[in-house]
């Protein structure tokens, strides 16, 4: 039986915990998006992967997703801070580890 995975299922399999120090290069390139802890990282990544612009604009308007800023980094991250991350090329989408 050949089961086709949904975009969300595929992205869920591709998430990983990663330390902030390993994401710094993506931040420097302007390719690091941050998802607020109250949102589902995989759901947001799926919206981006599917180019669902109306849904993405709504998330941006609600400040549920945004590009990482220097102030966010200063307030939220140390070198060993763990984040959940998934790649939706050309972006890395990350969220502070809730644990």
N, CA, C and O atoms as a CHARMM CRD file, in Angstrom:
* protein
*
  396
    1    1 UNK  N      0.85000  -1.17100   0.00000 PROA 1      0.00000
    2    1 UNK  CA     0.00000   0.00000   0.00000 PROA 1      0.00000
    3    1 UNK  C      0.90100   1.24100   0.00000 PROA 1      0.00000
    4    1 UNK  O      1.80300   1.35200   0.82900 PROA 1      0.00000
    5    2 UNK  N      0.66000   2.15300  -0.91000 PROA 2      0.00000
    6    2 UNK  CA     1.46100   3.36800  -1.03600 PROA 2      0.00000
    7    2 UNK  C      0.68500   4.54200  -0.45800 PROA 2      0.00000
    8    2 UNK  O     -0.22700   5.06600  -1.09700 PROA 2      0.00000
    9    3 UNK  N      1.04600   4.94800   0.73900 PROA 3      0.00000
   10    3 UNK  CA     0.37000   6.06900   1.38500 PROA 3      0.00000
   11    3 UNK  C      1.15100   7.34500   1.12300 PROA 3      0.00000
   12    3 UNK  O      2.37000   7.38100   1.28500 PROA 3      0.00000
   13    4 UNK  N      0.45000   8.37800   0.72100 PROA 4      0.00000
   14    4 UNK  CA     1.07800   9.65800   0.47900 PROA 4      0.00000
   15    4 UNK  C      0.93900  10.52100   1.72700 PROA 4      0.00000
   16    4 UNK  O     -0.15900  10.70700   2.25200 PROA 4      0.00000
   17    5 UNK  N      2.06500  11.04200   2.18900 PROA 5      0.00000
   18    5 UNK  CA     2.04200  11.89600   3.37700 PROA 5      0.00000
   19    5 UNK  C      1.62100  13.30600   3.00500 PROA 5      0.00000
   20    5 UNK  O      1.95600  13.80400   1.93100 PROA 5      0.00000
   21    6 UNK  N      0.89100  13.93900   3.89600 PROA 6      0.00000
   22    6 UNK  CA     0.53200  15.34300   3.70300 PROA 6      0.00000
   23    6 UNK  C      1.77100  16.20500   3.92600 PROA 6      0.00000
   24    6 UNK  O      2.76500  15.75000   4.49100 PROA 6      0.00000
   25    7 UNK  N      1.69700  17.44300   3.48000 PROA 7      0.00000
   26    7 UNK  CA     2.80300  18.38100   3.70900 PROA 7      0.00000
   27    7 UNK  C      3.10500  18.47600   5.19900 PROA 7      0.00000
   28    7 UNK  O      4.26700  18.45400   5.60300 PROA 7      0.00000
   29    8 UNK  N      2.06200  18.58000   6.01200 PROA 8      0.00000
   30    8 UNK  CA     2.24800  18.70700   7.45800 PROA 8      0.00000
   31    8 UNK  C      2.93700  17.47100   8.03600 PROA 8      0.00000
   32    8 UNK  O      3.81100  17.59000   8.89500 PROA 8      0.00000
   33    9 UNK  N      2.54600  16.28800   7.56900 PROA 9      0.00000
   34    9 UNK  CA     3.17300  15.05800   8.05900 PROA 9      0.00000
   35    9 UNK  C      4.64400  14.99900   7.66200 PROA 9      0.00000
   36    9 UNK  O      5.48700  14.61100   8.47100 PROA 9      0.00000
   37   10 UNK  N      4.95900  15.38000   6.42800 PROA 10     0.00000
   38   10 UNK  CA     6.35300  15.38900   5.97200 PROA 10     0.00000
   39   10 UNK  C      7.18600  16.36000   6.80700 PROA 10     0.00000
   40   10 UNK  O      8.28800  16.03000   7.24400 PROA 10     0.00000
   41   11 UNK  N      6.64900  17.55400   7.02200 PROA 11     0.00000
   42   11 UNK  CA     7.37800  18.55300   7.81000 PROA 11     0.00000
   43   11 UNK  C      7.56700  18.08900   9.24800 PROA 11     0.00000
   44   11 UNK  O      8.61800  18.32500   9.84500 PROA 11     0.00000
   45   12 UNK  N      6.57000  17.44100   9.79900 PROA 12     0.00000
   46   12 UNK  CA     6.66800  16.93900  11.16800 PROA 12     0.00000
   47   12 UNK  C      7.82700  15.95400  11.29400 PROA 12     0.00000
   48   12 UNK  O      8.52000  15.93700  12.31200 PROA 12     0.00000
   49   13 UNK  N      8.03800  15.14200  10.27600 PROA 13     0.00000
   50   13 UNK  CA     9.14100  14.17500  10.28800 PROA 13     0.00000
   51   13 UNK  C     10.50000  14.85700  10.13300 PROA 13     0.00000
   52   13 UNK  O     11.52900  14.26700  10.46000 PROA 13     0.00000
   53   14 UNK  N     10.51100  16.09200   9.63700 PROA 14     0.00000
   54   14 UNK  CA    11.76100  16.80300   9.37700 PROA 14     0.00000
   55   14 UNK  C     12.13100  17.81100  10.46700 PROA 14     0.00000
   56   14 UNK  O     13.15100  18.49100  10.34600 PROA 14     0.00000
   57   15 UNK  N     11.33500  17.92100  11.51600 PROA 15     0.00000
   58   15 UNK  CA    11.66900  18.84400  12.59900 PROA 15     0.00000
   59   15 UNK  C     12.77900  18.26100  13.45800 PROA 15     0.00000
   60   15 UNK  O     12.94000  17.04500  13.56500 PROA 15     0.00000
   61   16 UNK  N     13.53200  19.15600  14.06000 PROA 16     0.00000
   62   16 UNK  CA    14.60600  18.72400  14.94900 PROA 16     0.00000
   63   16 UNK  C     14.90300  19.81100  15.96200 PROA 16     0.00000
   64   16 UNK  O     14.66900  20.99500  15.71700 PROA 16     0.00000
   65   17 UNK  N     15.42700  19.38400  17.11300 PROA 17     0.00000
   66   17 UNK  CA    15.92000  20.34800  18.09200 PROA 17     0.00000
   67   17 UNK  C     17.31600  20.76800  17.66300 PROA 17     0.00000
   68   17 UNK  O     18.12700  19.94200  17.24500 PROA 17     0.00000
   69   18 UNK  N     17.58300  22.06500  17.77300 PROA 18     0.00000
   70   18 UNK  CA    18.88000  22.59100  17.36300 PROA 18     0.00000
   71   18 UNK  C     19.25600  23.73300  18.29400 PROA 18     0.00000
   72   18 UNK  O     18.39100  24.49000  18.73500 PROA 18     0.00000
   73   19 UNK  N     20.53400  23.85700  18.59100 PROA 19     0.00000
   74   19 UNK  CA    20.98900  24.95000  19.45400 PROA 19     0.00000
   75   19 UNK  C     21.06600  26.24800  18.66600 PROA 19     0.00000
   76   19 UNK  O     21.32600  26.25400  17.46200 PROA 19     0.00000
   77   20 UNK  N     20.83300  27.35000  19.37900 PROA 20     0.00000
   78   20 UNK  CA    20.86100  28.66400  18.75900 PROA 20     0.00000
   79   20 UNK  C     22.14800  28.90000  17.97300 PROA 20     0.00000
   80   20 UNK  O     22.10800  29.44500  16.87000 PROA 20     0.00000
   81   21 UNK  N     23.28500  28.49600  18.53100 PROA 21     0.00000
   82   21 UNK  CA    24.56600  28.75000  17.87500 PROA 21     0.00000
   83   21 UNK  C     24.59700  28.16200  16.46300 PROA 21     0.00000
   84   21 UNK  O     25.31800  28.66800  15.60300 PROA 21     0.00000
   85   22 UNK  N     23.82300  27.09900  16.21300 PROA 22     0.00000
   86   22 UNK  CA    23.79000  26.47900  14.89200 PROA 22     0.00000
   87   22 UNK  C     22.80800  27.16000  13.93800 PROA 22     0.00000
   88   22 UNK  O     22.78000  26.84800  12.74700 PROA 22     0.00000
   89   23 UNK  N     22.02000  28.07000  14.45000 PROA 23     0.00000
   90   23 UNK  CA    21.06900  28.82100  13.61500 PROA 23     0.00000
   91   23 UNK  C     21.55900  30.22700  13.29000 PROA 23     0.00000
   92   23 UNK  O     20.95000  30.92400  12.47900 PROA 23     0.00000
   93   24 UNK  N     22.64600  30.64500  13.91200 PROA 24     0.00000
   94   24 UNK  CA    23.11300  32.02300  13.74000 PROA 24     0.00000
   95   24 UNK  C     23.37800  32.38500  12.28400 PROA 24     0.00000
   96   24 UNK  O     23.10700  33.51300  11.87500 PROA 24     0.00000
   97   25 UNK  N     23.89800  31.46100  11.50400 PROA 25     0.00000
   98   25 UNK  CA    24.19800  31.75800  10.10300 PROA 25     0.00000
   99   25 UNK  C     22.91200  32.08200   9.33200 PROA 25     0.00000
  100   25 UNK  O     22.92100  32.95200   8.46200 PROA 25     0.00000
  101   26 UNK  N     21.81600  31.39900   9.63900 PROA 26     0.00000
  102   26 UNK  CA    20.54400  31.67200   8.96200 PROA 26     0.00000
  103   26 UNK  C     19.98800  33.02800   9.38500 PROA 26     0.00000
  104   26 UNK  O     19.39800  33.74700   8.57800 PROA 26     0.00000
  105   27 UNK  N     20.18400  33.36900  10.65900 PROA 27     0.00000
  106   27 UNK  CA    19.79300  34.69600  11.12900 PROA 27     0.00000
  107   27 UNK  C     20.57400  35.76900  10.37000 PROA 27     0.00000
  108   27 UNK  O     20.00100  36.76000   9.91700 PROA 27     0.00000
  109   28 UNK  N     21.87100  35.56600  10.23800 PROA 28     0.00000
  110   28 UNK  CA    22.73100  36.54200   9.54900 PROA 28     0.00000
  111   28 UNK  C     22.32800  36.70400   8.08300 PROA 28     0.00000
  112   28 UNK  O     22.49500  37.77900   7.50700 PROA 28     0.00000
  113   29 UNK  N     21.80100  35.64500   7.48500 PROA 29     0.00000
  114   29 UNK  CA    21.36900  35.68900   6.08500 PROA 29     0.00000
  115   29 UNK  C     19.94800  36.22700   5.92700 PROA 29     0.00000
  116   29 UNK  O     19.47200  36.38700   4.80300 PROA 29     0.00000
  117   30 UNK  N     19.26900  36.50500   7.03500 PROA 30     0.00000
  118   30 UNK  CA    17.88900  36.98500   6.96900 PROA 30     0.00000
  119   30 UNK  C     16.89800  35.89400   6.61000 PROA 30     0.00000
  120   30 UNK  O     15.84100  36.16600   6.04100 PROA 30     0.00000
  121   31 UNK  N     17.24500  34.64900   6.94700 PROA 31     0.00000
  122   31 UNK  CA    16.41400  33.50600   6.56400 PROA 31     0.00000
  123   31 UNK  C     15.82200  32.76500   7.75400 PROA 31     0.00000
  124   31 UNK  O     15.34200  31.64100   7.60800 PROA 31     0.00000
  125   32 UNK  N     15.85100  33.38700   8.93600 PROA 32     0.00000
  126   32 UNK  CA    15.33700  32.72600  10.13200 PROA 32     0.00000
  127   32 UNK  C     14.00000  33.33600  10.53100 PROA 32     0.00000
  128   32 UNK  O     13.91400  34.51300  10.87900 PROA 32     0.00000
  129   33 UNK  N     12.96500  32.51500  10.47400 PROA 33     0.00000
  130   33 UNK  CA    11.63000  32.92700  10.90300 PROA 33     0.00000
  131   33 UNK  C     11.35800  32.31900  12.27200 PROA 33     0.00000
  132   33 UNK  O     11.70500  31.16700  12.53200 PROA 33     0.00000
  133   34 UNK  N     10.73900  33.10000  13.13500 PROA 34     0.00000
  134   34 UNK  CA    10.42100  32.65200  14.48800 PROA 34     0.00000
  135   34 UNK  C      8.91100  32.49900  14.62500 PROA 34     0.00000
  136   34 UNK  O      8.14200  33.37600  14.23100 PROA 34     0.00000
  137   35 UNK  N      8.51000  31.37800  15.18700 PROA 35     0.00000
  138   35 UNK  CA     7.10100  31.09900  15.45500 PROA 35     0.00000
  139   35 UNK  C      6.88900  31.24000  16.95600 PROA 35     0.00000
  140   35 UNK  O      7.63600  30.66900  17.75100 PROA 35     0.00000
  141   36 UNK  N      5.88400  31.99300  17.33500 PROA 36     0.00000
  142   36 UNK  CA     5.57500  32.19100  18.75500 PROA 36     0.00000
  143   36 UNK  C      5.19700  30.86300  19.40800 PROA 36     0.00000
  144   36 UNK  O      4.63300  29.99100  18.74800 PROA 36     0.00000
  145   37 UNK  N      5.50000  30.69900  20.69000 PROA 37     0.00000
  146   37 UNK  CA     5.24500  29.43100  21.38500 PROA 37     0.00000
  147   37 UNK  C      3.77600  28.98600  21.36900 PROA 37     0.00000
  148   37 UNK  O      3.49500  27.79100  21.46200 PROA 37     0.00000
  149   38 UNK  N      2.85000  29.92400  21.25500 PROA 38     0.00000
  150   38 UNK  CA     1.43700  29.55400  21.27100 PROA 38     0.00000
  151   38 UNK  C      0.96500  28.96700  19.93800 PROA 38     0.00000
  152   38 UNK  O     -0.15200  28.45700  19.85100 PROA 38     0.00000
  153   39 UNK  N      1.79500  29.03400  18.90800 PROA 39     0.00000
  154   39 UNK  CA     1.43800  28.50300  17.59000 PROA 39     0.00000
  155   39 UNK  C      2.10300  27.15000  17.36400 PROA 39     0.00000
  156   39 UNK  O      3.09400  26.81400  18.01200 PROA 39     0.00000
  157   40 UNK  N      1.54800  26.39100  16.44700 PROA 40     0.00000
  158   40 UNK  CA     2.08000  25.07800  16.08800 PROA 40     0.00000
  159   40 UNK  C      3.14500  25.25700  15.00300 PROA 40     0.00000
  160   40 UNK  O      2.83300  25.68200  13.89100 PROA 40     0.00000
  161   41 UNK  N      4.39600  24.93700  15.32300 PROA 41     0.00000
  162   41 UNK  CA     5.51100  25.11400  14.39600 PROA 41     0.00000
  163   41 UNK  C      5.25300  24.41700  13.06000 PROA 41     0.00000
  164   41 UNK  O      5.45800  25.01000  12.00100 PROA 41     0.00000
  165   42 UNK  N      4.81100  23.18100  13.10700 PROA 42     0.00000
  166   42 UNK  CA     4.61000  22.40500  11.88200 PROA 42     0.00000
  167   42 UNK  C      3.45700  22.97700  11.06700 PROA 42     0.00000
  168   42 UNK  O      3.52100  23.00500   9.83800 PROA 42     0.00000
  169   43 UNK  N      2.41600  23.42700  11.73100 PROA 43     0.00000
  170   43 UNK  CA     1.29000  24.03400  11.01900 PROA 43     0.00000
  171   43 UNK  C      1.73600  25.29900  10.29000 PROA 43     0.00000
  172   43 UNK  O      1.38400  25.50700   9.12900 PROA 43     0.00000
  173   44 UNK  N      2.50600  26.13800  10.96800 PROA 44     0.00000
  174   44 UNK  CA     3.01000  27.37000  10.35000 PROA 44     0.00000
  175   44 UNK  C      3.94200  27.03200   9.18500 PROA 44     0.00000
  176   44 UNK  O      3.86100  27.65500   8.12600 PROA 44     0.00000
  177   45 UNK  N      4.81700  26.05800   9.37300 PROA 45     0.00000
  178   45 UNK  CA     5.71500  25.64600   8.28800 PROA 45     0.00000
  179   45 UNK  C      4.90800  25.14800   7.08900 PROA 45     0.00000
  180   45 UNK  O      5.26700  25.42000   5.94400 PROA 45     0.00000
  181   46 UNK  N      3.83500  24.43000   7.34600 PROA 46     0.00000
  182   46 UNK  CA     2.96700  23.94800   6.27200 PROA 46     0.00000
  183   46 UNK  C      2.31100  25.08400   5.51200 PROA 46     0.00000
  184   46 UNK  O      2.18800  25.02600   4.28900 PROA 46     0.00000
  185   47 UNK  N      1.89500  26.10400   6.22000 PROA 47     0.00000
  186   47 UNK  CA     1.29900  27.28200   5.58400 PROA 47     0.00000
  187   47 UNK  C      2.30600  27.94500   4.66000 PROA 47     0.00000
  188   47 UNK  O      1.96700  28.36000   3.55200 PROA 47     0.00000
  189   48 UNK  N      3.54400  28.04000   5.12300 PROA 48     0.00000
  190   48 UNK  CA     4.60100  28.64200   4.30600 PROA 48     0.00000
  191   48 UNK  C      4.91700  27.74400   3.11200 PROA 48     0.00000
  192   48 UNK  O      5.03400  28.23000   1.98700 PROA 48     0.00000
  193   49 UNK  N      5.05600  26.44500   3.34400 PROA 49     0.00000
  194   49 UNK  CA     5.37800  25.50100   2.26900 PROA 49     0.00000
  195   49 UNK  C      4.29000  25.47700   1.19500 PROA 49     0.00000
  196   49 UNK  O      4.58300  25.33400   0.00800 PROA 49     0.00000
  197   50 UNK  N      3.04000  25.61700   1.61900 PROA 50     0.00000
  198   50 UNK  CA     1.91400  25.58300   0.68000 PROA 50     0.00000
  199   50 UNK  C      1.61000  26.94700   0.04900 PROA 50     0.00000
  200   50 UNK  O      0.66000  27.08300  -0.72100 PROA 50     0.00000
  201   51 UNK  N      2.42900  27.96000   0.38500 PROA 51     0.00000
  202   51 UNK  CA     2.21600  29.32500  -0.13200 PROA 51     0.00000
  203   51 UNK  C      0.80000  29.83800   0.13100 PROA 51     0.00000
  204   51 UNK  O      0.19100  30.47200  -0.73100 PROA 51     0.00000
  205   52 UNK  N      0.29000  29.56000   1.31300 PROA 52     0.00000
  206   52 UNK  CA    -1.04000  30.03200   1.70600 PROA 52     0.00000
  207   52 UNK  C     -0.91600  31.46800   2.20900 PROA 52     0.00000
  208   52 UNK  O     -0.88300  31.72300   3.41300 PROA 52     0.00000
  209   53 UNK  N     -0.84800  32.39200   1.26100 PROA 53     0.00000
  210   53 UNK  CA    -0.53900  33.78400   1.59300 PROA 53     0.00000
  211   53 UNK  C     -1.54600  34.42200   2.53500 PROA 53     0.00000
  212   53 UNK  O     -1.15300  35.15900   3.43800 PROA 53     0.00000
  213   54 UNK  N     -2.83600  34.15900   2.34900 PROA 54     0.00000
  214   54 UNK  CA    -3.84000  34.75300   3.24200 PROA 54     0.00000
  215   54 UNK  C     -3.62700  34.30000   4.68400 PROA 54     0.00000
  216   54 UNK  O     -3.69800  35.10600   5.61100 PROA 54     0.00000
  217   55 UNK  N     -3.36700  33.00800   4.86700 PROA 55     0.00000
  218   55 UNK  CA    -3.13300  32.48000   6.22200 PROA 55     0.00000
  219   55 UNK  C     -1.83900  33.03700   6.80200 PROA 55     0.00000
  220   55 UNK  O     -1.77800  33.37900   7.98300 PROA 55     0.00000
  221   56 UNK  N     -0.80400  33.12600   5.96500 PROA 56     0.00000
  222   56 UNK  CA     0.47700  33.65200   6.43800 PROA 56     0.00000
  223   56 UNK  C      0.34200  35.11900   6.83100 PROA 56     0.00000
  224   56 UNK  O      0.86000  35.53000   7.86900 PROA 56     0.00000
  225   57 UNK  N     -0.34000  35.90300   6.02000 PROA 57     0.00000
  226   57 UNK  CA    -0.55100  37.32000   6.34800 PROA 57     0.00000
  227   57 UNK  C     -1.29400  37.46500   7.67200 PROA 57     0.00000
  228   57 UNK  O     -1.00000  38.36700   8.45700 PROA 57     0.00000
  229   58 UNK  N     -2.24300  36.59200   7.91700 PROA 58     0.00000
  230   58 UNK  CA    -2.98700  36.62600   9.17700 PROA 58     0.00000
  231   58 UNK  C     -2.06000  36.32100  10.35500 PROA 58     0.00000
  232   58 UNK  O     -2.13700  36.98500  11.38900 PROA 58     0.00000
  233   59 UNK  N     -1.19100  35.32800  10.20800 PROA 59     0.00000
  234   59 UNK  CA    -0.23900  34.99200  11.27700 PROA 59     0.00000
  235   59 UNK  C      0.72500  36.14300  11.53400 PROA 59     0.00000
  236   59 UNK  O      1.05000  36.43900  12.68400 PROA 59     0.00000
  237   60 UNK  N      1.17700  36.78700  10.47600 PROA 60     0.00000
  238   60 UNK  CA     2.08200  37.93400  10.62000 PROA 60     0.00000
  239   60 UNK  C      1.36400  39.07000  11.33800 PROA 60     0.00000
  240   60 UNK  O      1.92300  39.69200  12.24100 PROA 60     0.00000
  241   61 UNK  N      0.13400  39.33700  10.93900 PROA 61     0.00000
  242   61 UNK  CA    -0.64500  40.41600  11.56200 PROA 61     0.00000
  243   61 UNK  C     -0.86200  40.16000  13.05300 PROA 61     0.00000
  244   61 UNK  O     -0.92300  41.10400  13.84100 PROA 61     0.00000
  245   62 UNK  N     -0.97900  38.89100  13.44100 PROA 62     0.00000
  246   62 UNK  CA    -1.17500  38.52500  14.85000 PROA 62     0.00000
  247   62 UNK  C      0.14700  38.34000  15.58800 PROA 62     0.00000
  248   62 UNK  O      0.15700  37.93900  16.75100 PROA 62     0.00000
  249   63 UNK  N      1.26600  38.63100  14.91300 PROA 63     0.00000
  250   63 UNK  CA     2.62000  38.46000  15.48000 PROA 63     0.00000
  251   63 UNK  C      2.89200  37.02500  15.90100 PROA 63     0.00000
  252   63 UNK  O      3.62700  36.78900  16.86000 PROA 63     0.00000
  253   64 UNK  N      2.30400  36.06100  15.19100 PROA 64     0.00000
  254   64 UNK  CA     2.54600  34.65700  15.48000 PROA 64     0.00000
  255   64 UNK  C      3.77000  34.12500  14.74300 PROA 64     0.00000
  256   64 UNK  O      4.32700  33.09300  15.11700 PROA 64     0.00000
  257   65 UNK  N      4.19000  34.84300  13.68200 PROA 65     0.00000
  258   65 UNK  CA     5.39400  34.48400  12.94300 PROA 65     0.00000
  259   65 UNK  C      6.06200  35.77000  12.47300 PROA 65     0.00000
  260   65 UNK  O      5.39700  36.71000  12.03800 PROA 65     0.00000
  261   66 UNK  N      7.38500  35.79300  12.57000 PROA 66     0.00000
  262   66 UNK  CA     8.13200  36.98700  12.14900 PROA 66     0.00000
  263   66 UNK  C      9.58000  36.60100  11.90700 PROA 66     0.00000
  264   66 UNK  O     10.03900  35.54100  12.33300 PROA 66     0.00000
  265   67 UNK  N     10.29200  37.48500  11.21300 PROA 67     0.00000
  266   67 UNK  CA    11.72500  37.26200  11.07300 PROA 67     0.00000
  267   67 UNK  C     12.38600  37.50200  12.42400 PROA 67     0.00000
  268   67 UNK  O     11.97400  38.38600  13.17400 PROA 67     0.00000
  269   68 UNK  N     13.39700  36.72500  12.72700 PROA 68     0.00000
  270   68 UNK  CA    14.15300  36.91500  13.96900 PROA 68     0.00000
  271   68 UNK  C     14.80600  38.29300  13.93900 PROA 68     0.00000
  272   68 UNK  O     15.32500  38.72200  12.90800 PROA 68     0.00000
  273   69 UNK  N     14.77500  38.97200  15.06500 PROA 69     0.00000
  274   69 UNK  CA    15.38300  40.29800  15.18000 PROA 69     0.00000
  275   69 UNK  C     16.49800  40.25400  16.22200 PROA 69     0.00000
  276   69 UNK  O     16.51400  39.36800  17.07700 PROA 69     0.00000
  277   70 UNK  N     17.42400  41.20100  16.15600 PROA 70     0.00000
  278   70 UNK  CA    18.46600  41.23500  17.18200 PROA 70     0.00000
  279   70 UNK  C     17.90000  41.32200  18.59700 PROA 70     0.00000
  280   70 UNK  O     18.43500  40.70000  19.51500 PROA 70     0.00000
  281   71 UNK  N     16.83000  42.08100  18.78100 PROA 71     0.00000
  282   71 UNK  CA    16.26400  42.19300  20.13100 PROA 71     0.00000
  283   71 UNK  C     15.65100  40.86900  20.58800 PROA 71     0.00000
  284   71 UNK  O     15.76500  40.51500  21.76200 PROA 71     0.00000
  285   72 UNK  N     15.01200  40.14300  19.69400 PROA 72     0.00000
  286   72 UNK  CA    14.45800  38.83900  20.05700 PROA 72     0.00000
  287   72 UNK  C     15.58700  37.90100  20.46200 PROA 72     0.00000
  288   72 UNK  O     15.47200  37.17500  21.45000 PROA 72     0.00000
  289   73 UNK  N     16.67300  37.91400  19.70400 PROA 73     0.00000
  290   73 UNK  CA    17.81900  37.05500  19.99500 PROA 73     0.00000
  291   73 UNK  C     18.38900  37.39200  21.37900 PROA 73     0.00000
  292   73 UNK  O     18.63000  36.49600  22.18800 PROA 73     0.00000
  293   74 UNK  N     18.60200  38.68400  21.64600 PROA 74     0.00000
  294   74 UNK  CA    19.16100  39.09700  22.95200 PROA 74     0.00000
  295   74 UNK  C     18.26600  38.64000  24.10000 PROA 74     0.00000
  296   74 UNK  O     18.76300  38.18000  25.12800 PROA 74     0.00000
  297   75 UNK  N     16.96500  38.76100  23.93400 PROA 75     0.00000
  298   75 UNK  CA    16.01800  38.43500  25.00300 PROA 75     0.00000
  299   75 UNK  C     15.78000  36.93900  25.16300 PROA 75     0.00000
  300   75 UNK  O     15.45000  36.48100  26.25700 PROA 75     0.00000
  301   76 UNK  N     15.94200  36.17000  24.08400 PROA 76     0.00000
  302   76 UNK  CA    15.49400  34.78200  24.09400 PROA 76     0.00000
  303   76 UNK  C     16.57600  33.72200  24.01000 PROA 76     0.00000
  304   76 UNK  O     16.33200  32.57200  24.37500 PROA 76     0.00000
  305   77 UNK  N     17.76500  34.07300  23.53900 PROA 77     0.00000
  306   77 UNK  CA    18.73400  33.03400  23.20000 PROA 77     0.00000
  307   77 UNK  C     20.10400  33.20600  23.84700 PROA 77     0.00000
  308   77 UNK  O     20.64200  34.30800  23.95200 PROA 77     0.00000
  309   78 UNK  N     20.62900  32.09300  24.26500 PROA 78     0.00000
  310   78 UNK  CA    22.02600  31.93200  24.61500 PROA 78     0.00000
  311   78 UNK  C     22.56800  30.93300  23.58400 PROA 78     0.00000
  312   78 UNK  O     21.78700  30.34700  22.83400 PROA 78     0.00000
  313   79 UNK  N     23.86700  30.73200  23.53600 PROA 79     0.00000
  314   79 UNK  CA    24.43000  29.81800  22.53600 PROA 79     0.00000
  315   79 UNK  C     23.80900  28.43000  22.57900 PROA 79     0.00000
  316   79 UNK  O     23.60900  27.80600  21.53700 PROA 79     0.00000
  317   80 UNK  N     23.50300  27.94300  23.77800 PROA 80     0.00000
  318   80 UNK  CA    22.98700  26.57900  23.91100 PROA 80     0.00000
  319   80 UNK  C     21.45700  26.51000  24.03100 PROA 80     0.00000
  320   80 UNK  O     20.91000  25.44100  24.30100 PROA 80     0.00000
  321   81 UNK  N     20.77100  27.62800  23.83600 PROA 81     0.00000
  322   81 UNK  CA    19.30800  27.61500  23.86100 PROA 81     0.00000
  323   81 UNK  C     18.80700  26.66800  22.77900 PROA 81     0.00000
  324   81 UNK  O     19.23700  26.74900  21.62900 PROA 81     0.00000
  325   82 UNK  N     17.89400  25.77000  23.14900 PROA 82     0.00000
  326   82 UNK  CA    17.33900  24.82900  22.18100 PROA 82     0.00000
  327   82 UNK  C     16.09300  25.39500  21.51600 PROA 82     0.00000
  328   82 UNK  O     15.22700  25.98100  22.16600 PROA 82     0.00000
  329   83 UNK  N     16.02700  25.20400  20.20800 PROA 83     0.00000
  330   83 UNK  CA    14.85500  25.57800  19.43300 PROA 83     0.00000
  331   83 UNK  C     14.44100  24.37800  18.59100 PROA 83     0.00000
  332   83 UNK  O     15.27500  23.57000  18.18300 PROA 83     0.00000
  333   84 UNK  N     13.14300  24.27700  18.33800 PROA 84     0.00000
  334   84 UNK  CA    12.65600  23.32700  17.35100 PROA 84     0.00000
  335   84 UNK  C     12.78000  24.02300  16.01400 PROA 84     0.00000
  336   84 UNK  O     12.47800  25.21200  15.91000 PROA 84     0.00000
  337   85 UNK  N     13.21400  23.31800  14.99700 PROA 85     0.00000
  338   85 UNK  CA    13.38400  23.94500  13.69200 PROA 85     0.00000
  339   85 UNK  C     13.01200  22.99400  12.56500 PROA 85     0.00000
  340   85 UNK  O     13.07900  21.77200  12.69800 PROA 85     0.00000
  341   86 UNK  N     12.62100  23.59100  11.46400 PROA 86     0.00000
  342   86 UNK  CA    12.31800  22.85100  10.24200 PROA 86     0.00000
  343   86 UNK  C     12.67100  23.76100   9.07000 PROA 86     0.00000
  344   86 UNK  O     12.50800  24.97800   9.14800 PROA 86     0.00000
  345   87 UNK  N     13.14800  23.17000   8.00000 PROA 87     0.00000
  346   87 UNK  CA    13.53000  23.93900   6.82200 PROA 87     0.00000
  347   87 UNK  C     12.39100  23.93100   5.81700 PROA 87     0.00000
  348   87 UNK  O     11.87800  22.87800   5.43900 PROA 87     0.00000
  349   88 UNK  N     12.00600  25.12600   5.39300 PROA 88     0.00000
  350   88 UNK  CA    11.12800  25.30800   4.24200 PROA 88     0.00000
  351   88 UNK  C     11.89700  26.28300   3.36100 PROA 88     0.00000
  352   88 UNK  O     11.80400  27.50100   3.51100 PROA 88     0.00000
  353   89 UNK  N     12.64500  25.71500   2.45300 PROA 89     0.00000
  354   89 UNK  CA    13.59400  26.49500   1.65900 PROA 89     0.00000
  355   89 UNK  C     12.93800  27.72800   1.03600 PROA 89     0.00000
  356   89 UNK  O     11.86500  27.63000   0.44200 PROA 89     0.00000
  357   90 UNK  N     13.57700  28.87500   1.17100 PROA 90     0.00000
  358   90 UNK  CA    14.93800  29.11500   1.62200 PROA 90     0.00000
  359   90 UNK  C     15.02400  29.45200   3.11500 PROA 90     0.00000
  360   90 UNK  O     16.06500  29.90900   3.58600 PROA 90     0.00000
  361   91 UNK  N     13.94800  29.23000   3.85200 PROA 91     0.00000
  362   91 UNK  CA    13.89000  29.65600   5.25100 PROA 91     0.00000
  363   91 UNK  C     14.10300  28.50100   6.22200 PROA 91     0.00000
  364   91 UNK  O     13.85900  27.33700   5.90600 PROA 91     0.00000
  365   92 UNK  N     14.56800  28.86500   7.41700 PROA 92     0.00000
  366   92 UNK  CA    14.53200  27.97100   8.55900 PROA 92     0.00000
  367   92 UNK  C     13.49000  28.56700   9.49600 PROA 92     0.00000
  368   92 UNK  O     13.55400  29.74500   9.84900 PROA 92     0.00000
  369   93 UNK  N     12.54800  27.75100   9.88500 PROA 93     0.00000
  370   93 UNK  CA    11.46200  28.19600  10.74400 PROA 93     0.00000
  371   93 UNK  C     11.69800  27.55900  12.11200 PROA 93     0.00000
  372   93 UNK  O     11.82200  26.34000  12.22800 PROA 93     0.00000
  373   94 UNK  N     11.75700  28.39200  13.13500 PROA 94     0.00000
  374   94 UNK  CA    12.14800  27.89800  14.45300 PROA 94     0.00000
  375   94 UNK  C     11.21100  28.40300  15.54400 PROA 94     0.00000
  376   94 UNK  O     10.48800  29.38500  15.37300 PROA 94     0.00000
  377   95 UNK  N     11.24900  27.70500  16.65300 PROA 95     0.00000
  378   95 UNK  CA    10.41600  28.03200  17.81200 PROA 95     0.00000
  379   95 UNK  C     11.18300  27.61700  19.05000 PROA 95     0.00000
  380   95 UNK  O     11.80400  26.55400  19.07600 PROA 95     0.00000
  381   96 UNK  N     11.14300  28.44300  20.06600 PROA 96     0.00000
  382   96 UNK  CA    11.79400  28.08000  21.32800 PROA 96     0.00000
  383   96 UNK  C     11.24500  26.75900  21.82100 PROA 96     0.00000
  384   96 UNK  O     10.03800  26.52600  21.77100 PROA 96     0.00000
  385   97 UNK  N     12.13100  25.88500  22.29900 PROA 97     0.00000
  386   97 UNK  CA    11.73000  24.60700  22.84000 PROA 97     0.00000
  387   97 UNK  C     10.91100  24.85800  24.09300 PROA 97     0.00000
  388   97 UNK  O     11.36400  25.56000  24.99700 PROA 97     0.00000
  389   98 UNK  N      9.73700  24.30600  24.15900 PROA 98     0.00000
  390   98 UNK  CA     8.81700  24.54800  25.27100 PROA 98     0.00000
  391   98 UNK  C      9.19100  23.76900  26.52000 PROA 98     0.00000
  392   98 UNK  O      8.63900  24.01700  27.59200 PROA 98     0.00000
  393   99 UNK  N     10.12700  22.82200  26.39500 PROA 99     0.00000
  394   99 UNK  CA    10.50100  21.99700  27.56300 PROA 99     0.00000
  395   99 UNK  C     11.60900  22.60600  28.36200 PROA 99     0.00000
  396   99 UNK  O     12.03200  22.03400  29.36600 PROA 99     0.00000
